[in-house]
């Protein structure tokens, strides 16, 4: 979760939110905007914030009434978990003040499965037939329960290198003998060579 001052604080979020978008990292970016009675009057460093984030957020939630603050905040957090990426929660400044009665919604827990029996058997067969297998470990590994340890065990069983995706060096131990390093721009030559 991140929050900043409207105007320049919010515009400084753009590249960080874009990185979270490409890394499929759940996050909620709370973007305060001009108050409801002053929006569109060209207040201090006012800008239209929703379009700035429209292509780098999985979903955008705009609080249109202070009484819906808890409801729409819940919608934003659920969307970040469901969509595995950044969600913008845009809130007019005047909704941060005052009192109201709220029913705070419980989060929706989303369970993700590893795949059906047929797809798992197919993956097993592909790995068994591979001449030079390489594991590409990333955000899914980090977000799953026990994912890093499972990839470590698979890599050790296969004796194959593991390359990490951009922004997810945390998806495999960097001190492990099978870690080839990160992929991508400024990545490791060993990782890039392994996937070629």
N, C-alpha and C positions, 0 to 999 in steps of 0.2 A: 504494500500500500504506500502510495506517495501522494503528497499534497504540496501545493506551492501557492504563492501569491498570484492573483489574476494578472494578465498582461505578460510582462517579461518572464515572470516565474514559470508560467504555463508554457510559453513558447520555448523555454529551455528544456522542457520535458520531451520534446518531439523526438530527438534522436534516441534517447533512452527507451522511450515507448516503442519506437521502431525496432530496436534491438530485441526487446521482449517479444514483439510480434514474430520476428523471424526465428526466435529461439523457442517459440511455443511456451513461454513462461507465463503462468497465470499472474496477473497483477491488476490492481484497481488504481487508476490514476484519478484522484479527486481534483477537479478543476473548478475552483471558485470563479464565478464570473460577475459582471456588474449586477447590481441589484435590479429587481424587477421594475422599479419605477425610474431607473436611470439608464437602463440598457438602450442603446441606440442613440444616446445623446452625446457620444464622443467623449465620455469621461476619461480620466487619467489613464492613458495607455490601454484603452479598451480595444479589444479585437474580437471578431467572431470566432470562438474557440472550437465549436463542433466541426466545422470543415477542416481545420488544421489536423485533426486526429482521425478523420473519416476513413482514410486508407490504411491506417496502421493500428486500428483497434478491431477486435473481433465483434464488439458490440459497443454502442453508445447509449447511455442512460441519462436523461435530462430530468432533473427534479422540477416539476412545473407547479408544485404546490407544497408549502412547508409541511402540511399535514401528511404528505406522502413520503417524507424523508426516510423513515425506517423501511417502508415497503420497497421503495426504489433502490435504496442502498442494498437491501437483500437481493434484489434482482441483479444488481451489478456484480456482487460477490459470487452468486450462483453462476452467472454467465462466465466469469473468469475461470472458474473450475470446470465448467462444462465444455467451454470452447478452448481451454488451454492457451490462453493468450491475454493480452491487455484489454481492459474494458475501461472506458472513460465514464466517470460519474460527474456530470456537470451540475453544479449547484449555484444558483444566484446567491450573492453575498448576504442578502437580508434573511435568508432561510437558516443562517448559522446562529441567529439571535432569537430570543424569545422562548416561550414555553409552549409545549403541546403535549397531548396524550398520544403515546405510540404503543402499538403492539409490535414487538420486535420479532420478525419471522425467524424460524429455525432454518439453518442452512440445509439445502438439499444435497444429500450425499450421492455421488455418482460412482457407481461401480463399473470398472472396465475389465473386460475379460481378455484372456490371452488369445482367444480365437477358438474356433470349433475344432473337433477332433480331426477332421479331414485336412484343414489348413495346417495344423500342427504336424501331422504325419507328412504332408508335403514339404514343410520346412525341414523336417528331420532328414528326409530323403535328399533334398538339395544340399544340405550341409555334409551329409555322408559322401556324396559324389564330388564335392568340391575339391579341386586340385590344390588351390592356394587360398584357403578361406581367410577372410579378414572380418573382424567384428567392428561395426561402426556403432559406437555407443554415444547416446545423447540424452536429450531432455526426457524422453519416455522412460529411460533407465532411472534417471534421477527422481522422477515423479512417482515411480512405482515402489511399492513396499518390497524391500529386499532386492531391488533391481541391480545395484552395484555388485553385491555379493554373488548374485546369480550369473552376471556377465563374467565376473572373475572366475567362477567355477567352470563355466563353459569354455572360456579361453584356455584355462589350464588343461581341461580335458582334451581340447582340440590341439593345443600347442600352437595357437595362431595369434598373430598380432591384433591389437585393439587400437583403433583410431577414435578420437573423440570429435564430435561435431563442434562447430563454431559456437562459442559461448558456453560449452558444457564440458570443460576440463574436469569437472567434478563427477563425471560419469564413469570414471575408472581411475584407480590409484596411480598417481604419476610416478611412484617409486617401484611399480611392478615391472618385472623383467619383460613382460609382453606388451607393455604400453608403447605404442609407436608415436604418440603425440597427437596434437590437434590437427584437424583438416582446415583447409581454406586459406584465404589471404593471410599471410604472416604465420601460416601453420608450419608443421614439421615436415621436412623433406622425407623423413622415414615414413610418416603417415601417408603422404601423397604418393610415394613410391609403392607402398603396400596396396593401396586401392587401385593402382594402375595394373 
